[in-house]
Amino acid sequence: MSASNPVLIIGAGVAGMTAAVELADSGIKAVLVERQETVGGNALDLYKAFPTDDCFYCFEGNRWRPGIRKCFYRSALIDQPNISLKMNSEVNTISGTPGQFTVTLSVGPQYIDPKKCTMCGLCLEKSKAFHLISPQCQPQAVVYNPSINDDGAKQAEEECPTKAISLNAQPTEEIIKVSDIIIATGYHEMKPVNMDEYSYGKHPNIITQLELAKIIDPNGESNGVPLKPSDGKPVKRVMMVQCVGSRDENYYPYCSKICCVFALKHANILMQERDGVQVSVVYMDIRTYDRYERYYHTARESGVEFIRGRVSLIQPREDGSLDIVVYDSLLNKYLKFSVDLFVLSSALEPPEGTNKLIESLGLKSASGFVGIADPKTENEVIVGDHIYACGTALGPAEVPESVTQARAAVSKILQSRK
């Protein structure tokens, strides 16, 4: 093994960024590959983080110095000399032997040079082809949509004061040598289009929790005001239903672990921070372990209505609202509700391409996620020889757990290099 070879990190969400920063701070070069045009993964869309209710980019900075926070937004990933950030890129092939992997990367066109973009806003004024993914995006740069190739985009390219725009940029292929691989591919929120009982995709006011998070985010289109997607009118009544696709032998038999906390976080925000909104939660079991129990107690104290049972009928009305019939298993009766927004707490599933990655590296699968190499040991981040996984690449996980696993993977690599 060549100790001078960098470490490949696949995925630049919470776990991937943590691993990259920890390796870089330890003097080891890391190649961080992300298929999107900004880092952060799902965290970019989640608004507040639990259990701290901070911005999702703010995490514990050092476990030995309580209270010190680290903001990934200010971590200067593109300026850290030990981190090579590959945005809009994917791993094409992996060959070689453990400790001496040869990796082929498909690198997408770099229309915007993030090191040159100063966020002056000129291109945003000239063309709709340019947009800012989020005020907290990293790298701090606009992105370009090549499908909107209008005269304004060409004018922006010509007038860009730092010459950061290259509309004719082409995709490239890059071959690198790496000693270790960290898989941090995250998760995907299931879109329950095949679950007819919930009518997802058939009515605009039936959404998922991730879609709700975007609606109530102050940086979103409505500045955090909950509005109905159907007509833009204020939301007054919200119903959430848990375990959509989770704990279901027809879809995913496992518990998605964080869905209850996710829903209660949003319920508390709506009840406490948005005037006049009432929330009901339909559940089979509420699983708020450890420090998350306070979310449940806060929700009860705030007036969130909890109904143990199942949704049996959804009927749209002409005004865009929804009539919902729920069987209450505790009262042994059917209850009828009229709501403006129906929110599905969908299963967390492996992202696209996970099976291909598992097969190409000869790894084990655990319900479609990356499985650990030896379940009998406590080495939960070791998934192969010189191959590690962390965060929701291993299955549903919370943010602190993902950060801990990323640090554990880095620790294993550091130990192997002594």
C-alpha positions in Angstrom: 0.0 0.0 0.0 1.2 3.5 -0.8 0.6 5.7 2.2 0.9 8.7 -0.1 -2.2 7.7 -2.1 -5.3 9.7 -1.1 -8.6 8.3 0.3 -11.7 8.2 -2.0 -14.9 9.4 -0.3 -18.1 8.7 -2.3 -20.8 11.1 -1.3 -20.5 14.6 0.2 -23.3 14.7 2.7 -22.9 15.0 6.4 -20.9 11.8 6.8 -18.8 12.3 3.7 -17.9 15.9 4.6 -17.0 14.9 8.1 -14.7 12.2 6.9 -13.0 14.5 4.4 -12.4 17.3 6.9 -11.1 14.8 9.5 -8.7 13.2 7.0 -7.5 16.6 5.8 -6.9 17.9 9.3 -4.9 14.7 9.9 -2.7 15.4 6.9 -4.2 12.8 4.6 -5.4 13.8 1.1 -9.0 13.0 0.3 -10.9 12.9 -3.0 -14.5 13.8 -2.2 -16.8 12.8 -5.0 -20.4 14.2 -5.2 -22.9 13.6 -8.0 -24.8 16.8 -7.1 -23.6 20.4 -7.8 -23.4 21.3 -4.1 -22.3 19.4 -1.0 -24.6 18.7 2.0 -26.8 15.9 0.5 -30.2 15.6 2.2 -29.1 17.9 5.0 -29.4 20.9 2.7 -33.1 20.4 2.5 -33.9 19.5 6.2 -34.0 23.1 7.7 -33.5 22.5 11.4 -31.3 19.7 12.8 -32.4 17.4 15.6 -31.6 17.2 18.4 -30.1 20.7 18.6 -32.5 22.6 16.3 -29.5 24.3 14.7 -29.0 24.9 11.1 -28.2 21.5 9.6 -24.7 22.6 8.6 -23.7 23.2 12.2 -22.3 20.2 14.2 -20.3 19.4 17.2 -16.7 20.5 16.3 -14.6 18.6 18.7 -15.8 15.9 21.1 -13.2 16.9 23.7 -14.3 20.5 23.8 -18.1 20.6 24.5 -20.0 23.5 23.1 -17.6 24.2 20.3 -19.4 24.1 17.0 -18.1 23.4 13.4 -20.0 25.0 10.5 -19.5 23.1 7.3 -20.7 26.2 5.4 -17.5 27.9 6.6 -15.2 24.9 6.4 -13.7 26.1 3.0 -13.8 22.7 1.4 -12.7 24.0 -1.9 -9.7 25.8 -0.3 -8.5 23.0 1.9 -5.3 21.8 0.2 -5.8 18.2 1.3 -9.3 17.9 -0.2 -9.9 17.5 -3.9 -13.7 18.2 -4.3 -15.2 16.6 -7.4 -18.7 18.1 -7.9 -21.2 16.9 -10.5 -19.1 13.7 -10.7 -19.6 9.9 -10.3 -17.4 6.9 -9.7 -17.4 5.0 -13.0 -15.2 1.9 -12.3 -13.1 0.6 -9.4 -10.3 -1.9 -10.0 -7.0 -2.9 -8.5 -6.3 -4.5 -5.1 -7.1 -3.4 -1.6 -4.8 -0.6 -0.7 -4.0 0.1 -4.3 -7.4 0.9 -6.0 -7.6 2.4 -9.4 -10.7 4.6 -9.8 -12.2 6.0 -12.9 -14.3 9.2 -12.3 -16.8 10.7 -14.7 -16.5 14.4 -14.1 -19.3 16.6 -15.3 -18.8 19.9 -17.2 -17.6 22.7 -14.9 -19.8 25.5 -16.3 -19.0 27.7 -13.2 -15.6 27.9 -11.6 -16.5 28.1 -7.8 -13.1 29.6 -7.0 -13.8 32.5 -9.4 -17.5 33.1 -8.7 -18.0 36.0 -6.3 -21.8 35.7 -6.1 -22.1 39.2 -7.6 -25.5 38.3 -9.0 -24.9 39.6 -12.6 -25.7 36.2 -14.2 -28.8 35.8 -12.1 -30.1 39.0 -13.5 -29.3 38.1 -17.1 -30.7 34.6 -17.4 -32.9 32.0 -15.6 -30.3 29.4 -16.6 -28.3 30.5 -13.5 -29.6 29.9 -10.0 -28.4 29.6 -6.4 -29.2 26.2 -4.9 -29.2 27.6 -1.4 -27.8 30.5 0.5 -25.8 27.9 2.5 -24.6 25.9 -0.5 -21.0 24.9 -0.6 -19.1 25.7 -2.8 -20.5 29.2 -2.6 -21.3 29.6 -6.3 -24.2 29.8 -8.7 -25.0 26.8 -10.9 -25.9 26.7 -14.6 -28.7 24.7 -16.3 -27.5 24.0 -19.8 -31.1 23.2 -21.0 -31.8 26.9 -20.7 -29.4 28.2 -23.3 -30.7 31.7 -24.0 -29.1 35.0 -25.1 -28.9 36.2 -21.5 -26.7 33.3 -20.5 -24.2 34.1 -23.3 -24.3 37.7 -22.3 -23.6 36.7 -18.7 -20.6 34.7 -19.8 -19.2 37.6 -21.7 -19.8 40.2 -18.9 -18.8 38.0 -15.9 -16.3 40.2 -14.1 -14.1 37.2 -13.0 -14.6 35.1 -16.1 -16.1 32.3 -13.9 -18.6 31.1 -16.6 -17.7 28.6 -19.4 -20.9 27.6 -21.3 -18.9 25.3 -23.6 -17.4 23.2 -20.8 -17.3 19.5 -21.5 -17.4 16.3 -19.3 -14.1 14.7 -18.6 -12.8 11.4 -17.3 -10.2 11.1 -14.6 -8.2 8.2 -13.3 -6.9 8.2 -9.7 -5.0 5.9 -7.4 -6.4 5.6 -3.8 -5.5 3.5 -0.8 -8.9 3.4 0.9 -12.5 3.9 0.0 -15.2 5.4 2.3 -18.8 5.0 1.1 -21.0 7.8 2.3 -23.7 7.7 -0.3 -26.6 8.6 2.1 -30.2 7.8 1.5 -33.2 8.6 -0.7 -36.6 9.4 0.6 -39.1 6.9 -0.9 -41.7 8.5 -3.2 -44.8 6.4 -2.5 -46.3 6.7 -6.0 -47.2 2.9 -6.0 -49.0 3.0 -2.6 -52.5 3.7 -4.0 -54.0 4.2 -0.5 -52.1 7.5 0.0 -52.7 9.0 -3.5 -49.2 10.5 -3.6 -48.6 12.1 -6.9 -52.3 12.4 -7.7 -53.0 15.5 -5.6 -50.6 18.5 -5.0 -51.5 18.8 -1.3 -50.3 15.3 -0.6 -46.5 15.6 0.1 -43.6 13.9 1.9 -41.7 15.1 4.9 -38.7 16.3 2.8 -41.1 18.3 0.7 -42.7 19.8 3.8 -39.2 20.7 5.1 -38.6 22.8 2.0 -42.0 24.6 2.4 -41.3 25.6 6.0 -37.7 26.6 5.4 -37.4 30.4 5.7 -34.9 30.3 2.8 -37.6 28.6 0.6 -40.0 30.1 -2.0 -42.6 31.1 0.6 -40.1 32.3 3.2 -41.2 29.6 5.5 -44.9 30.4 5.4 -46.8 27.1 5.0 -48.9 27.4 1.8 -50.9 24.8 -0.1 -49.1 23.7 -3.3 -52.4 23.6 -5.1 -53.3 27.2 -4.9 -50.8 29.0 -2.7 -53.3 29.7 0.1 -52.3 29.5 3.8 -52.3 26.1 5.4 -54.4 25.8 8.6 -54.7 22.1 9.2 -52.0 19.5 8.6 -52.2 15.7 9.0 -49.1 13.5 9.1 -49.0 9.7 8.7 -46.1 7.6 9.9 -44.4 4.4 8.6 -45.3 4.9 4.9 -43.4 2.1 3.2 -41.5 1.3 6.4 -42.1 -1.7 8.6 -44.0 -3.0 5.6 -43.2 -6.4 4.1 -44.5 -5.2 0.7 -41.9 -2.4 0.6 -39.3 -2.1 3.3 -39.5 -4.3 6.4 -37.2 -2.2 8.5 -38.0 0.9 10.6 -36.6 4.0 9.1 -35.5 5.1 12.5 -35.6 8.9 12.3 -39.1 9.3 10.7 -40.9 9.9 14.1 -38.4 12.5 15.1 -38.5 14.1 11.7 -42.3 14.4 11.8 -42.4 15.7 15.4 -39.8 18.3 14.6 -42.0 19.6 11.8 -45.1 19.3 13.9 -43.5 21.4 16.7 -42.3 24.0 14.2 -45.8 24.3 12.7 -47.5 24.5 16.1 -45.1 26.8 17.8 -43.6 29.0 15.0 -46.4 29.3 12.4 -49.6 31.1 13.5 -52.9 29.2 13.5 -51.7 25.9 12.2 -53.1 22.7 13.7 -51.3 19.3 13.4 -52.5 15.7 13.7 -50.2 12.7 13.6 -51.5 9.2 12.7 -49.1 6.5 14.0 -48.7 2.8 14.8 -45.9 3.4 17.3 -44.0 6.5 18.3 -40.3 5.7 18.5 -38.5 8.7 20.1 -35.6 7.1 21.9 -33.2 8.8 24.3 -32.9 12.6 24.0 -35.6 12.7 21.3 -38.3 11.9 23.8 -38.5 15.7 24.5 -39.9 16.2 20.9 -42.8 14.0 21.8 -43.5 15.7 25.1 -43.2 19.2 23.4 -45.6 18.1 20.7 -48.2 16.9 23.2 -47.8 20.1 25.3 -48.1 22.2 22.1 -51.4 20.6 21.2 -50.4 18.2 18.5 -53.2 15.6 18.1 -52.0 11.9 18.1 -54.2 9.2 16.6 -53.1 5.6 16.9 -54.5 3.8 13.8 -54.5 3.8 10.1 -55.7 6.0 7.3 -58.6 4.3 5.4 -59.9 6.9 3.0 -58.6 10.1 1.3 -61.2 12.2 -0.6 -60.2 15.4 -2.4 -62.6 18.4 -2.2 -63.2 21.1 -4.8 -61.5 23.8 -2.7 -58.2 21.7 -2.6 -58.6 20.4 0.9 -58.8 16.7 1.7 -61.3 14.7 3.7 -59.4 12.0 5.6 -61.0 9.0 7.3 -58.9 7.4 10.0 -59.6 4.2 12.0 -58.6 5.0 15.6 -57.5 1.6 17.1 -57.7 3.0 20.7 -61.3 4.3 20.4 -62.2 1.4 18.0 -64.0 3.9 15.7 -63.6 5.8 12.5 -62.8 9.5 12.6 -63.2 12.0 9.8 -60.9 15.0 9.3 -60.6 17.9 6.8 -57.0 19.0 6.2 -55.1 21.4 3.9 -51.9 19.4 3.8 -51.4 15.6 4.1 -47.8 14.7 4.8 -46.3 11.2 4.4 -43.4 10.1 6.5 -41.9 7.9 3.8 -39.3 5.2 4.2 -35.6 6.0 3.8 -34.2 3.8 1.0 -30.8 3.3 -0.6 -30.0 5.8 -3.3 -29.8 4.9 -6.9 -26.6 3.1 -7.8 -26.0 1.5 -4.4 -26.6 -2.1 -5.7 -24.1 -1.5 -8.5 -21.5 -0.2 -6.1 -22.0 -3.2 -3.7 -21.7 -5.7 -6.5 -18.6 -4.1 -8.1 -16.7 -4.1 -4.8 -18.0 -7.5 -3.7 -19.6 -6.1 -0.6 -22.5 -7.4 1.5 -26.0 -5.9 1.2 -28.3 -5.2 4.2 -31.8 -4.4 2.9 -30.2 -2.7 0.0 -27.8 -0.6 2.0 -24.1 -1.5 2.4 -23.6 -4.3 4.9 -20.8 -4.6 7.4 -18.1 -7.2 6.6 -18.4 -9.2 9.9 -21.6 -8.7 11.9 -20.1 -10.6 14.8 -17.6 -7.8 15.5 -18.2 -4.3 16.6 -16.4 -2.9 13.6 -19.6 -1.5 12.1 -17.8 0.8 9.6 -15.6 -1.8 8.0 -17.4 -3.2 5.0 -14.4 -4.7 3.1 -10.6 -4.8 2.9 -9.6 -1.1 3.0 -13.3 -0.2 2.3 -15.5 1.6 4.9 -19.0 3.0 5.1 -20.6 5.5 7.3 -23.9 7.4 7.9 -27.0 6.4 6.0 -25.0 4.4 3.5 -25.2 1.7 6.2 -28.9 2.3 6.8 -31.2 4.9 8.4 -29.2 7.0 10.9 -29.4 10.3 12.7 -26.8 13.1 12.1 -24.7 12.6 15.3 -24.5 8.9 14.5 -23.4 9.6 11.0 -20.7 12.0 12.2 -19.5 9.4 14.8 -19.3 6.7 12.1 -17.4 9.0 9.8 -14.8 9.7 12.5 -14.6 5.9 13.2 -13.8 5.2 9.6 -11.1 7.9 9.5 -9.7 6.4 12.8 -9.4 3.0 11.2 -7.5 4.5 8.2 -5.2 6.4 10.5 -4.4 3.3 12.5 -3.6 1.3 9.3 -1.1 3.9 8.3 1.0 3.8 11.5 
